[in-house]
Amino acid sequence: MQEANALHQARALYYDFFAGFFLYELVSARKELFLQQIDVLATSPINESDSEYFAMLRAYIAKSDCAEILREYTHTFNLPFSTHTLPSQEPSANKQEGKKSKKPKTPNPQIFLYLSHYLEGCLNGESLLKIRTLVKKTHFRLNTQDFKESEEHFGFLLLLMRHLLQDMQNLPNDESEYLAKEIFTQAIAPMGLPIADALIKREDLACYHLVGLLLKSFLTLEQHISS
């Protein structure tokens, strides 16, 4: 029992950690919490390479303010409908001399955080209705006053998993375990892995590229646990 609770606690911490990066409303208030969570998670990394990624992410967050992370969040997940490229981070010598830079701009395709996009190619599709049915079976409800997103949003689903894992620590039961597996296999894995892969390809992102690398490690492990 103690070993199972320790595993649930570690998984819940990971889910809460990633939820902080994928819900806009949480990012601005989580700098110190991010640092604290990294200090804990980095003591037992899933993969050897994760130690380096945690260290790099911690260093970035420690020297940055949350506004920088929010700007990267906006450019990555919200604005690319109108922002097709991100400016180069380092100005070239030609640009400094007043000449037009020949350095190619970084492509900035939007990375969607909604399940319907990955399963149906749209937003607010049948997937949203299915997720709402699953959510109704839990004791967790979307706080519409604080969060603007729907139940199929990746960040909300991460928080939902944290809630279910905490329930399993406090009151172990087959229903919570079943719902956790259903939500992971039906909702989190189908979009979480593509989101992680898309972020890994975005080496121009100082923060979310590292988040993507860590997310891929975690979700790969979760697949084994939920299988």
N, C-alpha and C positions, 0 to 999 in steps of 0.2 A: 504493500500500500504506500509506504513512504517513498519507494523508488518511483512508483507511478505518479505520485503527487509532485515529486521533484521534476519529472519530465513535463507534466502539465504546466508547472510554474515557469520552466525555461521556455516552453513554446509560447505561453501567454506573453512573456516579456518580449520575445521576438515579434509577435503580432502587434503588440502595442508600439514597439519601436518603429516598425515600418508604417503603421497607421499614421504616426506623427508626420511622416514625410509625404503621405498621399492625401491628406485632408488639409486643404488650404487654411481652414480655420484654426488648425492646431499648430501649424509651423511657427507662427509668430510668437507663441508662448512656450516653446519647447527647447530653447537653446541649452539651458542648464540640464534639463532632463535628458536630452540627446547625449550630452557628455557623460552623465551618470550611467545611462543605459549602455553606452559603448564600453565604459570601464568594466561593467559586469560581463557583457557578452564576449568581450575580447579575451577574457580569462579562459574560455573554453570554446574556441572557434570551431566551426563545423569542418572547415578545410584549412590546411596549412596556409594557403594564400590569403584566407580571410583575415589573418592577423595583420598583414600589410594593409589590406583595404580598410580595416577598422582604424588603424593608426593614421592613415592618410585622411580618412573622413573626420576623425577627431581633430586633427591639426587644422583642417579647413574650417570646421565649425567653430573652433576655439578662437580663430583670428577673424572670423566674419561676424556680421550681424544678421539677424533673421531676415532683414529686408533683402539681402543678397540671395538667400535661399528662395524667398518668395518670388523674386524676379525670375530666377531660373525655373521655378515651378510654373509661373505664368507663361513664359516663353515655350516651355516644353509641353504643357498639358492644356493651356487655355487659348493662347493668342495666335498660334500658327495659321489660322484661317486667313489672317491678313499679314502675317510676318513670315515670309517664305524663306528668309535667310537670317542668320545671326551675324553681326559684324565680327571680324577677326578680333581676337583678344589682344594681340600685339600689333600695333601699327607698323606698317612697313616703312623702310627708308624713303621710298618713292612718295608715299603719302605724306610723310613729314616734310618733304621738299615741295609739296603742293601738286605733285603729279598723281595721276590716277593709279591706284594700286592694281597690279595684275594678279595678286594673290587671290585664289578662288574663295568665295564666301562659303560658310558652313551651311549645308542644307538643314532646314528646320521643320521637318514634317511633324504634324501633331501626333502625340501618343495618347490614345483614348483610354479612359479609365472606367468605361462602362461595359458591362457584360454583353448587352445586346449588340454592341459594335462587333464583338469577336464571334458571336454565335449566329447573328442574323444580318450583320452589315448595316444596322440602323441604330437609332437610339430609342429608348422607352418601348422596346418590343416585347414579345412574349416572355423573354427571359426575366424582365422586371416583374411580371405577374407571378412567375414561378418562384422567384426569390422572396417576394412578399408573402407567399404561402408558407415558405420555410421559416421566415422571420416570425410569423404569427404563432408558430409552434414553440418559440423561445420566449423568455421573459424580457428580452431586449427590444427596445423600440427606438426608432429614429427620432432624435430631438430636432424637430423642424425649426425651432427658434434659433438654435445655434448653428445648424448645418443646412446648407442649401442643396445638398446632393440627394439623390434618390437611393433606395435600398440596393440597387445594382452597382453602385459606385464602389470601386476597389477599396478605397479607404474605409468606407463604412463596413464592408465585409470583413476587413482585417480587425476592426474593433469588435465586430460580432463574434469572431473566432476567439478573441481574447476573453470576452465575456463567457462564452461556453466553456473554455478551458478553466476559467476560475470557478465556474459552477461545478465542474468535475473534480476540482480540488476540495471544495467545501462539502459537496454532497454527491459522491460518485453515483452515477446512474446510467443505465443503458441508453436512455432517451437522449441525453446530452451528447453522449459519445456518438450515437447514430447521426444526430443533427450536425455535429462537427464534421463528420466524414462526408455527409451529403453536401454541405455548404462548400467544403474544400473541393470535392471532386466535380460538382456541378457548376461552381461559380468562381472560386479563387484560382484553381489550377488552369482552367481554360483561358483566362486572360492574364493571370499573374505571370506565367512563364513567357508569353509573348511580350508583356510589358518589360520584364527583366531583360529579355534579349534585345529589345529595341533600345533600352537605356545603355546596355553594354556597348552597342554600336556607336553611341553618341559620346565619343571621347572628348568632344568640345564642352561637355557639361562637367563643371568642377565638382559638383555635389552628387547629382543624380546618376552619373556614370558609376560612381562607387556604390551608391545605393543599389543600383541594378545588379552589380556583381555579387553583393551580399545577399540580395533577394533571391537570385538564382540558386545560390548554395542552399539557402533555407528551404525554398519550395521544392527543390530536388529531394531533400531529406524528408519533407512533409509527404511527398508522394509515396515514399516507402512506408511511412507510418500509417497513412490512410488507405493503403492497398489491402 
